Amino acid sequence: MVLDVRDLITITDYFVIVSGGSDRQVKTIADEVVKSLKQQGTRPVRQEGEPAAGWVLLDFVDFVVHVFGQEQRDYYRLDNLWADAPVVDWNEKAEAASR
């Protein structure tokens, strides 16, 4: 899920919220996000959390990626906390960008 938080907070423009089914998946997702963006010349300015704790936060300034295990995602409920933020249809934007 991608939330447009530009009108709600000033520290970032978007929250990307994803879930993994295990600590290993949380780590793999976070690692792949960093690897993929690094190849495009973008690195996180800050990384917090641990896959073993069920969450990782990757701060890229303009967007923040939250990678949760399902239990932690259910607990923190960022989807509900930021319910006023519009959901971005990222699949459509990704397809347009790749053309």
N, C-alpha and C positions, 0 to 999 in steps of 0.2 A: 504494500500500500504506500502511495506517495501522497503526502499532505502538503498543501500550499499554506505555509504559516506566515507569509510575508506581511499580512495585515494584522497579525496577532502578536508577533514578537519581533525584536530587532536583531537578534543574534544570528539568525539564519533565515533562509528563504523556504527551504523544504525539509521535511522529515521523511525519510524512507524507513518504513517499518517492515521487517521480515522475520520469519520464524524458521527455526530448524527443529527437527524431531529429536535431536540428541545433542549432547555437548560437542561431539565430533562434527555434526552438521553445522552447528553454530560457528565453530572454528573455521570450517571449510568455507562457509559463506563469507565470513569476514575476510579471510585470507584471499579469496577470489575477487572480492570487491576491491581490496587494496591492490592486488596484482593487476587487475584489468585497468583501473584508473591510473596506476603508476605507468603503465605502457602508453597512456595518453598524456603523460606529463603532469598528472595530478596526484598529490600525496596528502594523506590526512595530516592536519596540524596537531591533532590530539587523538589518542586512542585510550579508551577506558574499559574496565570490566575484564572478565575472564570467561572463556568458554565453559570452564568447569563450574562457574557460578551461574551459568545459563544466560549470560548477556554480554554483548560487546557493543560499544558505542564508537563510531568512527566519525570524527568531525572534519569535514572538508570545507568549512566556513560557509559556503553558499548552501550547502545541504549537509544534514547529519543523518547517518545511517545507524539505525538501531537494530541489532540482530539479537533476537530472543529465542530461548527455548520456549516451548508452548506454555509451560507452567509460569514462567516469568512474564510472558506476554499477557497471560490471563490476569496475573497479579497487578502489573503496572497499568494495564489498560490504556495505553497512550491513544489508541483509537478513540476511546470515549473522552479522555482528558482533553483532546484537541478536536472534539466533535464539531466545533464551529469552523474548522479549517476545511476548505474545499478539497475534495479528493481529485488528484490529477490522473487523467486517463493516459498513463505513461506508455502503454502498448501502442497507441495510435501515434504518439509523438516519436517513439523509437522507430517505428516503421517509416515515418516521414523523414526522419533524420538519416536513415540508412539509404534513402533513395538518391 
